[in-house]
Amino acid sequence: MASTYDDHNVYPGDMIEIFRFGYQHWGVYVGDGYIIHLAPPTGLCSAGSSSLMSVATSEACVRKEQLSRVAGTDRWRVNNKLDGRRTPYPARVIVIEAHARVGELIKYSIIDSNCEHFATQLRYGVASSLQVTNVMVYIAVSSIVLLIIIILLAHYTPQKRRFSTAVAVNEECERSTRDQAETRHD
C-alpha cells in the first residue's frame, strides 16, 4: 500500500524517495501534494511515467506531478539523506529552482545524471547518487571476490593434479617394489 501524507511530515523542499521494484525513484516535494522529478520524455513532457523508462534514452523531462500519482501503490518517504553532511538550500529557493526546471528536457544517464542526482542538485547544489555509488561498490567488491576465487581455483587445481599424480606414481612404485620382492621370493 502506498504511503499517505498523513504518514509523513513532508515539507516543501524535501527529497522524496519512492521505492520501485529494484531501484528508488526520487523527486523534490514542492507543496500541495506535488513533486518535481525526472521522467521519460514521452510526448511533450506529459505526465505519468517513472524514471526507469529514461534508462532506454539519453534524455529525461522535468515534470511536476501529484506525488500520489507518481508513487502509485509504491511506498515512499521523505529522505533528506545528506542533511547531516551538506547544508540544504532554503526551501523557498529549492521550490523556485525546481519550478523553473519544469518542462526542461535534460541529459539523462543512470550513472551520473539520474533522478537522484537531480533531486540532490536541487536540495544541496551537488548532484549525488548513493544508489549508483552502492551499486558500483557492490560490482567492484563482487569482481574482486570473483577474481580471488578464479586465482585460487587456478592455483589449487594444478597442485591437486600434481598431488594426485605424485600419489599415483608413489602407489605405482610401491606396487612395482612389491612385485619385484615377490618375484625374488619365487
FENKADA-V777755 format. One record per residue. RES is the residue in three letters. PHI is phi in degrees with one decimal (none if undefined). Layout:
RES|PHI ; RES|PHI
This chain:
MET|none ; ALA|-70.6 ; SER|-72.7 ; THR|-120.2 ; TYR|-61.9 ; ASP|-65.4 ; ASP|-78.7 ; HIS|-131.2 ; ASN|-98.4 ; VAL|-110.3 ; TYR|-130.4 ; PRO|-52.4 ; GLY|95.3 ; ASP|-70.3 ; MET|-83.1 ; ILE|-110.9 ; GLU|-107.7 ; ILE|-110.9 ; PHE|-89.0 ; ARG|-91.1 ; PHE|-71.6 ; GLY|89.3 ; TYR|-163.4 ; GLN|-117.1 ; HIS|-101.6 ; TRP|-125.9 ; GLY|-154.7 ; VAL|-119.7 ; TYR|-74.3 ; VAL|-118.5 ; GLY|103.1 ; ASP|54.7 ; GLY|84.6 ; TYR|-110.6 ; ILE|-124.2 ; ILE|-115.2 ; HIS|-151.3 ; LEU|-94.8 ; ALA|-144.4 ; PRO|-62.7 ; PRO|-81.3 ; THR|-76.9 ; GLY|58.1 ; LEU|-104.7 ; CYS|58.1 ; SER|-77.7 ; ALA|-78.5 ; GLY|105.1 ; SER|-138.7 ; SER|-100.3 ; SER|-72.2 ; LEU|-59.9 ; MET|-62.8 ; SER|-68.5 ; VAL|-58.3 ; ALA|-74.5 ; THR|-122.4 ; SER|-107.6 ; GLU|-133.9 ; ALA|-140.6 ; CYS|-111.8 ; VAL|-83.2 ; ARG|-127.0 ; LYS|-110.6 ; GLU|-142.5 ; GLN|-65.7 ; LEU|-55.8 ; SER|-61.8 ; ARG|-75.4 ; VAL|-68.1 ; ALA|-73.0 ; GLY|57.2 ; THR|-93.2 ; ASP|-78.1 ; ARG|-72.1 ; TRP|-142.3 ; ARG|-154.5 ; VAL|-77.2 ; ASN|-143.1 ; ASN|-89.7 ; LYS|-62.7 ; LEU|-100.7 ; ASP|-57.3 ; GLY|-74.7 ; ARG|-110.8 ; ARG|-133.1 ; THR|-89.8 ; PRO|-72.8 ; TYR|-64.0 ; PRO|-60.3 ; ALA|-52.5 ; ARG|-58.8 ; VAL|-67.3 ; ILE|-59.8 ; VAL|-64.9 ; ILE|-63.0 ; GLU|-63.7 ; ALA|-61.2 ; HIS|-62.8 ; ALA|-65.7 ; ARG|-91.5 ; VAL|-57.5 ; GLY|89.6 ; GLU|-73.9 ; LEU|-96.5 ; ILE|-124.1 ; LYS|-61.3 ; TYR|-125.2 ; SER|-145.9 ; ILE|-61.8 ; ILE|-84.2 ; ASP|-133.0 ; SER|-157.7 ; ASN|-107.8 ; CYS|-64.7 ; GLU|-69.7 ; HIS|-57.9 ; PHE|-60.2 ; ALA|-66.1 ; THR|-69.0 ; GLN|-62.9 ; LEU|-65.3 ; ARG|-78.7 ; TYR|-115.2 ; GLY|82.6 ; VAL|-135.1 ; ALA|-77.9 ; SER|-146.0 ; SER|-140.6 ; LEU|-67.0 ; GLN|-58.7 ; VAL|-69.0 ; THR|-57.8 ; ASN|-62.7 ; VAL|-65.4 ; MET|-63.4 ; VAL|-64.0 ; TYR|-59.9 ; ILE|-63.9 ; ALA|-62.6 ; VAL|-64.1 ; SER|-62.2 ; SER|-64.0 ; ILE|-64.7 ; VAL|-61.8 ; LEU|-61.8 ; LEU|-61.7 ; ILE|-62.1 ; ILE|-61.9 ; ILE|-62.3 ; ILE|-63.2 ; LEU|-63.3 ; LEU|-64.6 ; ALA|-64.7 ; HIS|-74.4 ; TYR|-71.9 ; THR|-59.4 ; PRO|-63.2 ; GLN|-64.7 ; LYS|-63.6 ; ARG|-63.8 ; ARG|-60.8 ; PHE|-63.8 ; SER|-61.4 ; THR|-65.6 ; ALA|-63.0 ; VAL|-63.4 ; ALA|-63.7 ; VAL|-64.2 ; ASN|-62.3 ; GLU|-62.6 ; GLU|-63.7 ; CYS|-63.4 ; GLU|-62.9 ; ARG|-62.8 ; SER|-63.6 ; THR|-64.5 ; ARG|-62.8 ; ASP|-61.1 ; GLN|-64.9 ; ALA|-66.6 ; GLU|-66.8 ; THR|-65.6 ; ARG|-66.2 ; HIS|-74.2 ; ASP|-80.0
